[in-house]
Amino acid sequence: MTTEYGAAPLNLNLTTALAEFLARVEFDSLPEDVRHEGRRGVLDWLGCAIAGSTHPTITRLLNVLTALNGAPTATVIGDGRRLGLLEAPIANGQMGHVLDYDDTHMDGVILHASSPVLAALLALAETRRVSGAAFLRAYAIGFEVGVRAGQSAPRHHEGGWHLTGTLGTLAAASACGSLLGLDARQLVHTMGIAGTQAAGMQQNRGTMCKSFHAGKAASNGVLSALLAAEGFDSSDEILEGKRGFSRIYSVEQDVDRLLDGLGERWLITTNGYKPYACGVVQHALIDAMILAAEQCQDALPSVERVVARVNPRVVRITGVEDPQTGLKSKFSLKHSAAVAFLDGNAGIPQYSDARATADDVVELRSRIEVVAEPEFGPNEAAVDVWLTGGQHISARIPHASGTAENPLSDAAIERKFLSNAVPVLGDERARAVIAEVAALDRADDVSQLMRLLALAGT
């Protein structure tokens, strides 16, 4: 009977080996490109969270969380209130993801790591004195666990799971375990406690629940690390076990990826940053439509027909034909193509409820034909646009802007942050946040950063 027991040990020791390595990592051992990417990620995500703090979804969430609140411990970004240690990460994690503007790792794993990881770390950092170096180390460690767990379960996304909820829970927990200084055994249990809470369903795309996954992942990550610190235990094989994460969340496994190249490369350095406020797989198409619009001879051309060619995964993920809300429009490739051509952008205003149902957008959406091209890369797109009068325009994008192959510059990330933050914090405070993040490696206490983010408009 023992051999038939579903959770009988495999003794591969992969989760343990991963935890042992991560427990030994010191900030000084991290290469400069890892530290640099950490600072970029923090600044980019904070801007997304600040902008997201004004979304109506967050108002509804905070009304409930305030009523449930425990001891006021951690700061709500862009707001004057403090919530409990498990409630604040829900709020901050959700506001970081609600606009679908946050960073995205695309190397085989579509993961918005920063929303769960940073929301969890920032809350925990307000309960104790945490240096910027310890914070950035924990951020890199959380990123490493989230992506490696995803790579070990290569068809996890195909099963309908929202990876920011599932992998984000593992990532946030591991980051918090690092921040608490847990040993290898405790980190194993942190991952185990997180794995058993991992959740998030793609069915909720285009609703308030999608970004809620990021908040819950952050909160569950904090809880996992705190429980492990108290001796709460779990399986030692939560990632590779017979009934572990990679085997029940994916019909295929590649558990060797858990340790492949560990310490030789840090996965945070292949992170991507969004120039557009929507599902990342649409970004190459948006780039192509903007490029096509720039070639038009008429300032306001009349479009007869558009053929958009994209990777088949884009169609599966963002195939909403007629979105009626801003949140839904973020997962409509026809909407994204239309606003990109008409507005020359796909920022926050292009995904409002009003723009989702605007006459010019609806009309152009009806003229767009989407073709799935299996040979296209995941970040590749091409468009053909026919205008009245016979003009034909073509544009092709091999790698979307913001991806690891075509990265945003530091200056572009700073401009994006200011665009997101200034309307909420004001120019002076927004620029103070930039300065604080730039010197984060040398900061003695990360809570100073949260003080800058606490109150809107002051």
C-alpha positions as CSV (number, residue, x, y, z in Angstrom):
1,M,0.0,0.0,0.0
2,T,2.9,2.4,0.7
3,T,4.0,2.4,-2.9
4,E,0.5,3.3,-4.0
5,Y,0.1,6.2,-1.6
6,G,-0.3,9.3,-3.8
7,A,2.2,11.4,-1.8
8,A,4.8,8.8,-1.3
9,P,8.3,10.5,-1.5
10,L,10.2,10.5,-4.7
11,N,13.4,11.6,-2.9
12,L,14.4,13.9,-5.8
13,N,15.2,16.6,-3.2
14,L,14.5,19.4,-5.8
15,T,12.5,21.7,-3.5
16,T,15.0,21.2,-0.8
17,A,18.0,21.9,-3.1
18,L,16.3,25.0,-4.3
19,A,15.6,26.2,-0.8
20,E,19.2,25.4,0.3
21,F,20.6,27.5,-2.4
22,L,18.3,30.5,-1.8
23,A,18.9,30.4,1.9
24,R,22.6,30.9,1.2
25,V,22.2,33.9,-1.1
26,E,23.7,37.2,0.1
27,F,23.0,40.5,-1.5
28,D,26.7,41.1,-2.2
29,S,26.7,38.0,-4.3
30,L,24.1,39.3,-6.7
31,P,25.4,40.6,-10.0
32,E,24.9,44.2,-10.8
33,D,22.4,43.4,-13.6
34,V,20.2,41.6,-11.0
35,R,20.3,44.7,-8.7
36,H,19.6,47.0,-11.6
37,E,16.7,45.0,-12.8
38,G,15.3,44.9,-9.2
39,R,15.3,48.7,-9.0
40,R,13.6,48.9,-12.4
41,G,11.0,46.4,-11.4
42,V,10.3,48.2,-8.1
43,L,9.9,51.6,-9.8
44,D,7.7,50.2,-12.6
45,W,5.4,48.3,-10.3
46,L,5.0,51.2,-7.9
47,G,3.8,53.4,-10.7
48,C,1.3,50.8,-11.7
49,A,0.0,50.4,-8.1
50,I,-0.2,54.2,-7.6
51,A,-2.3,54.6,-10.8
52,G,-4.4,51.5,-9.9
53,S,-5.2,52.9,-6.5
54,T,-7.8,55.2,-8.1
55,H,-9.7,52.4,-9.9
56,P,-13.3,51.8,-8.8
57,T,-12.4,48.1,-8.2
58,I,-10.0,49.2,-5.4
59,T,-12.7,51.3,-3.7
60,R,-15.0,48.3,-3.5
61,L,-12.2,46.1,-2.2
62,L,-11.1,48.6,0.5
63,N,-14.6,49.0,1.8
64,V,-14.6,45.3,2.6
65,L,-11.0,45.0,3.8
66,T,-11.5,48.0,6.2
67,A,-14.5,46.3,7.7
68,L,-12.5,43.1,8.2
69,N,-9.3,44.8,9.2
70,G,-7.1,43.5,12.0
71,A,-4.4,45.6,13.7
72,P,-3.5,48.5,11.4
73,T,0.0,47.5,10.5
74,A,0.8,48.2,6.8
75,T,0.2,51.1,4.4
76,V,-2.3,51.1,1.5
77,I,-0.5,52.7,-1.5
78,G,-2.1,56.0,-2.6
79,D,-4.3,56.1,0.5
80,G,-4.1,57.4,4.1
81,R,-5.3,54.2,5.8
82,R,-3.4,51.3,7.3
83,L,-4.7,47.7,7.2
84,G,-3.7,44.4,8.8
85,L,-0.7,42.5,7.7
86,L,-2.8,40.1,5.6
87,E,-5.3,42.7,4.3
88,A,-2.8,45.4,3.0
89,P,-1.1,43.0,0.6
90,I,-4.5,42.1,-0.9
91,A,-5.2,45.8,-1.6
92,N,-1.7,46.7,-2.8
93,G,-1.3,43.5,-4.9
94,Q,-4.7,44.1,-6.6
95,M,-4.1,47.7,-7.4
96,G,-0.7,46.8,-8.9
97,H,-2.4,44.4,-11.3
98,V,-5.8,46.0,-11.9
99,L,-4.7,48.0,-14.9
100,D,-2.8,45.1,-16.5
101,Y,0.1,47.5,-16.8
102,D,2.6,45.6,-14.5
103,D,5.7,43.7,-15.6
104,T,5.5,40.3,-17.3
105,H,8.0,37.5,-17.6
106,M,7.5,35.8,-20.9
107,D,10.3,33.2,-21.1
108,G,7.9,30.2,-21.2
109,V,6.0,31.5,-18.2
110,I,3.5,34.4,-18.4
111,L,3.9,35.7,-14.9
112,H,3.3,39.1,-13.4
113,A,5.7,38.5,-10.5
114,S,6.0,41.9,-9.0
115,S,2.4,42.5,-8.0
116,P,2.3,39.6,-5.5
117,V,5.9,39.7,-4.5
118,L,6.3,43.5,-3.9
119,A,2.9,43.9,-2.3
120,A,3.8,41.1,0.2
121,L,7.4,42.4,0.9
122,L,6.3,46.0,1.4
123,A,3.7,45.0,4.0
124,L,6.2,42.8,5.8
125,A,8.9,45.4,5.7
126,E,6.7,47.7,7.8
127,T,6.7,45.3,10.7
128,R,10.5,45.4,11.2
129,R,13.5,47.4,10.0
130,V,14.4,46.1,6.6
131,S,17.4,47.3,4.5
132,G,17.0,48.0,0.8
133,A,19.7,45.3,0.1
134,A,17.6,42.7,2.0
135,F,14.5,43.8,0.2
136,L,16.1,43.5,-3.3
137,R,17.6,40.1,-2.5
138,A,14.1,38.9,-1.4
139,Y,12.6,40.3,-4.6
140,A,15.1,38.4,-6.8
141,I,14.5,35.2,-4.8
142,G,10.8,35.4,-5.1
143,F,11.1,36.0,-8.8
144,E,13.4,33.0,-9.1
145,V,11.0,30.6,-7.4
146,G,7.9,31.8,-9.2
147,V,9.4,31.4,-12.7
148,R,11.2,28.1,-12.0
149,A,8.1,26.6,-10.6
150,G,6.3,27.7,-13.7
151,Q,9.0,26.2,-16.0
152,S,8.7,22.9,-14.2
153,A,5.0,22.8,-15.1
154,P,5.1,23.8,-18.8
155,R,1.4,23.4,-19.6
156,H,0.2,25.0,-16.4
157,H,-1.2,28.0,-18.3
158,E,-3.1,25.7,-20.8
159,G,-5.0,24.1,-17.9
160,G,-6.8,27.4,-17.3
161,W,-4.8,28.6,-14.3
162,H,-3.9,32.3,-13.9
163,L,-0.2,32.1,-13.2
164,T,-0.1,35.3,-11.2
165,G,-2.4,33.7,-8.7
166,T,-0.7,30.3,-8.6
167,L,3.0,30.9,-9.2
168,G,2.6,34.4,-7.6
169,T,1.7,32.7,-4.3
170,L,4.9,30.6,-4.4
171,A,6.9,33.7,-5.4
172,A,5.5,36.0,-2.7
173,A,6.0,33.3,0.0
174,S,9.6,32.6,-0.9
175,A,10.4,36.3,-1.0
176,C,8.8,36.8,2.4
177,G,10.7,33.8,3.8
178,S,13.9,35.4,2.6
179,L,13.0,38.7,4.2
180,L,12.4,37.0,7.5
181,G,15.8,35.2,7.3
182,L,14.3,31.7,7.3
183,D,16.7,28.8,7.0
184,A,16.5,26.2,4.2
185,R,14.1,23.9,6.1
186,Q,11.8,26.7,6.9
187,L,11.9,27.9,3.2
188,V,10.9,24.4,2.1
189,H,7.9,24.6,4.4
190,T,7.1,28.2,3.2
191,M,6.9,26.9,-0.3
192,G,4.8,24.0,0.8
193,I,2.3,26.2,2.7
194,A,2.1,28.5,-0.3
195,G,1.7,25.7,-2.8
196,T,-1.4,24.4,-1.0
197,Q,-3.0,27.9,-1.2
198,A,-2.1,28.5,-4.9
199,A,-5.1,29.5,-6.9
200,G,-6.4,31.7,-9.7
201,M,-8.7,30.9,-12.7
202,Q,-8.4,32.4,-16.2
203,Q,-12.2,32.3,-16.5
204,N,-12.1,35.5,-14.5
205,R,-10.2,37.5,-17.1
206,G,-11.8,40.8,-17.8
207,T,-13.4,41.0,-14.3
208,M,-12.4,42.4,-10.9
209,C,-11.3,38.9,-9.9
210,K,-8.3,38.7,-12.2
211,S,-6.4,41.3,-10.3
212,F,-7.7,40.0,-7.0
213,H,-5.6,36.9,-7.7
214,A,-2.5,39.0,-7.3
215,G,-3.6,40.4,-4.0
216,K,-4.5,37.1,-2.6
217,A,-1.2,35.6,-3.8
218,A,0.6,38.4,-1.9
219,S,-1.4,37.9,1.3
220,N,-1.1,34.1,1.2
221,G,2.7,34.6,0.7
222,V,3.0,36.6,3.9
223,L,0.9,34.1,5.8
224,S,3.0,31.2,4.4
225,A,6.3,32.7,5.6
226,L,4.9,33.7,9.0
227,L,3.5,30.2,9.6
228,A,6.8,28.5,8.5
229,A,8.7,30.8,10.9
230,E,6.5,29.4,13.7
231,G,7.3,25.8,12.8
232,F,4.2,25.1,10.7
233,D,5.3,22.3,8.3
234,S,4.4,20.9,4.9
235,S,5.6,18.4,2.4
236,D,9.3,18.6,1.5
237,E,8.4,17.9,-2.2
238,I,5.8,20.5,-2.9
239,L,7.2,21.3,-6.3
240,E,8.3,17.9,-7.7
241,G,6.3,15.4,-5.6
242,K,3.9,12.8,-7.0
243,R,1.1,15.1,-6.0
244,G,3.1,18.2,-6.0
245,F,2.7,21.5,-7.9
246,S,4.3,20.5,-11.2
247,R,2.3,17.3,-11.5
248,I,-1.2,18.4,-10.5
249,Y,-1.1,21.8,-12.2
250,S,0.2,20.6,-15.5
251,V,-0.2,17.5,-17.7
252,E,3.5,17.7,-18.5
253,Q,6.4,18.1,-16.2
254,D,10.0,19.4,-16.6
255,V,11.2,19.3,-13.0
256,D,14.8,19.6,-14.0
257,R,14.1,23.2,-14.8
258,L,13.8,23.8,-11.0
259,L,17.6,23.7,-10.6
260,D,18.8,24.3,-14.2
261,G,21.4,27.0,-14.2
262,L,20.6,28.0,-10.6
263,G,23.0,30.7,-9.6
264,E,24.5,31.0,-13.0
265,R,21.7,33.3,-14.3
266,W,19.0,35.1,-12.4
267,L,15.6,35.1,-14.0
268,I,14.7,38.6,-13.0
269,T,17.1,39.8,-15.6
270,T,14.8,38.5,-18.4
271,N,11.7,40.3,-17.0
272,G,9.6,42.5,-19.4
273,Y,7.9,45.8,-18.8
274,K,4.7,46.9,-20.4
275,P,4.4,50.1,-22.5
276,Y,0.7,49.3,-22.9
277,A,-2.1,48.8,-20.2
278,C,-3.4,45.4,-21.4
279,G,-2.7,41.7,-21.8
280,V,1.0,41.5,-22.8
281,V,0.5,39.1,-25.7
282,Q,-1.2,41.9,-27.6
283,H,1.7,44.3,-27.5
284,A,3.4,43.3,-30.8
285,L,0.0,43.8,-32.5
286,I,-0.3,47.2,-30.9
287,D,3.2,48.2,-32.0
288,A,2.3,47.1,-35.5
289,M,-0.9,49.1,-35.6
290,I,0.8,52.3,-34.2
291,L,3.5,51.9,-36.9
292,A,0.9,51.4,-39.6
293,A,-1.0,54.5,-38.4
294,E,2.2,56.6,-38.6
295,Q,2.5,55.7,-42.3
296,C,-0.9,57.0,-43.2
297,Q,-1.1,59.9,-45.6
298,D,-4.4,61.1,-44.3
299,A,-4.5,62.3,-40.7
300,L,-7.9,60.7,-40.2
301,P,-8.0,57.8,-42.7
302,S,-11.0,55.7,-43.4
303,V,-10.2,52.0,-43.0
304,E,-11.8,49.5,-45.2
305,R,-10.1,46.4,-43.9
306,V,-7.4,45.2,-41.5
307,V,-5.8,41.8,-41.4
308,A,-3.8,41.1,-38.2
309,R,-1.5,38.2,-38.0
310,V,-0.5,36.9,-34.5
311,N,0.7,33.9,-32.7
312,P,-2.2,31.5,-32.0
313,R,-1.8,31.9,-28.2
314,V,-2.8,35.6,-28.6
315,V,-6.1,34.5,-30.0
316,R,-6.7,32.0,-27.2
317,I,-5.9,34.5,-24.5
318,T,-7.4,37.8,-25.9
319,G,-10.2,36.7,-28.2
320,V,-13.0,38.9,-26.7
321,E,-14.9,40.1,-29.8
322,D,-17.1,42.9,-28.4
323,P,-16.0,44.1,-25.0
324,Q,-18.5,46.3,-23.1
325,T,-16.2,47.3,-20.2
326,G,-12.7,48.6,-19.8
327,L,-11.5,45.6,-17.9
328,K,-12.9,43.3,-20.6
329,S,-11.4,45.4,-23.4
330,K,-7.9,44.6,-22.0
331,F,-8.4,41.1,-23.4
332,S,-9.7,42.0,-26.8
333,L,-7.0,42.0,-29.5
334,K,-9.5,43.7,-31.9
335,H,-10.0,46.5,-29.4
336,S,-6.3,46.9,-28.8
337,A,-5.6,47.0,-32.5
338,A,-8.4,49.6,-33.0
339,V,-7.4,52.0,-30.2
340,A,-3.7,51.7,-31.2
341,F,-4.5,52.8,-34.8
342,L,-7.0,55.5,-33.8
343,D,-5.3,56.9,-30.7
344,G,-1.7,56.1,-31.4
345,N,-1.5,54.6,-28.0
346,A,-2.8,51.8,-25.7
347,G,-2.5,53.4,-22.3
348,I,-4.8,53.6,-19.4
349,P,-7.4,55.9,-21.2
350,Q,-7.7,53.5,-24.1
351,Y,-9.1,50.8,-21.7
352,S,-11.8,52.8,-20.1
353,D,-15.5,51.8,-20.1
354,A,-16.1,54.8,-22.4
355,R,-13.5,53.8,-25.0
356,A,-14.7,50.2,-25.0
357,T,-18.0,51.2,-26.4
358,A,-17.0,54.4,-28.4
359,D,-18.5,54.4,-31.9
360,D,-15.2,54.9,-33.7
361,V,-13.6,52.0,-31.9
362,V,-16.6,49.7,-32.3
363,E,-16.7,50.5,-36.0
364,L,-13.0,49.8,-36.6
365,R,-13.2,46.6,-34.5
366,S,-15.8,45.3,-37.0
367,R,-13.3,45.7,-39.9
368,I,-10.5,43.7,-38.3
369,E,-9.8,40.1,-39.3
370,V,-7.5,38.1,-37.1
371,V,-5.3,35.3,-38.5
372,A,-3.5,32.9,-36.3
373,E,0.0,32.2,-37.6
374,P,1.6,29.1,-35.9
375,E,5.1,30.0,-37.1
376,F,5.0,33.4,-35.5
377,G,6.9,33.9,-32.2
378,P,5.0,34.7,-29.0
379,N,6.0,38.4,-29.3
380,E,5.6,38.8,-33.1
381,A,2.8,40.3,-35.1
382,A,2.1,41.7,-38.6
383,V,-0.7,43.8,-40.0
384,D,-2.0,44.8,-43.4
385,V,-4.3,47.8,-43.5
386,W,-6.3,48.9,-46.6
387,L,-7.7,52.4,-46.7
388,T,-10.4,54.0,-48.8
389,G,-8.7,55.3,-51.9
390,G,-6.6,52.2,-52.4
391,Q,-3.7,52.9,-50.0
392,H,-2.3,49.7,-48.5
393,I,0.0,49.7,-45.4
394,S,2.0,46.9,-43.9
395,A,3.9,46.6,-40.7
396,R,5.6,43.8,-38.9
397,I,7.0,43.6,-35.4
398,P,9.4,40.7,-34.6
399,H,9.7,41.5,-30.9
400,A,7.2,43.6,-29.0
401,S,8.5,46.6,-27.2
402,G,9.1,46.0,-23.5
403,T,10.1,42.3,-23.9
404,A,13.5,41.0,-23.0
405,E,14.5,41.0,-26.7
406,N,13.3,44.7,-27.2
407,P,13.5,46.1,-23.7
408,L,12.3,49.5,-22.4
409,S,15.1,51.8,-21.4
410,D,15.5,53.1,-17.9
411,A,14.3,56.5,-19.2
412,A,11.2,55.0,-20.6
413,I,10.4,53.2,-17.4
414,E,10.9,56.5,-15.5
415,R,8.6,58.3,-18.0
416,K,5.9,55.6,-17.5
417,F,6.3,55.9,-13.7
418,L,5.8,59.7,-13.8
419,S,2.8,59.3,-16.1
420,N,1.2,56.9,-13.6
421,A,2.2,58.5,-10.4
422,V,2.0,62.3,-10.8
423,P,-1.8,62.5,-11.1
424,V,-2.1,60.7,-7.7
425,L,1.0,61.8,-5.8
426,G,1.9,65.1,-7.4
427,D,5.2,65.8,-9.2
428,E,7.4,66.5,-6.2
429,R,6.4,63.4,-4.3
430,A,6.6,61.2,-7.5
431,R,10.2,62.4,-8.2
432,A,11.1,61.7,-4.5
433,V,9.9,58.1,-5.0
434,I,12.2,57.8,-8.1
435,A,15.2,59.1,-6.0
436,E,14.3,56.7,-3.2
437,V,14.2,53.7,-5.5
438,A,17.4,54.7,-7.3
439,A,19.2,54.5,-3.9
440,L,17.3,51.5,-2.7
441,D,20.5,49.3,-2.4
442,R,21.8,51.7,0.2
443,A,18.6,52.3,2.1
444,D,18.7,51.4,5.8
445,D,14.9,51.2,6.1
446,V,12.5,50.5,3.3
447,S,9.5,51.8,5.3
448,Q,10.6,55.3,4.2
449,L,9.5,54.4,0.7
450,M,6.1,53.5,2.0
451,R,5.7,56.8,3.8
452,L,6.1,58.6,0.4
453,L,3.4,56.4,-1.0
454,A,0.9,56.7,1.8
455,L,-1.2,59.7,1.1
456,A,-2.6,60.8,-2.2
457,G,-2.2,64.4,-3.4
458,T,-0.2,65.7,-0.4
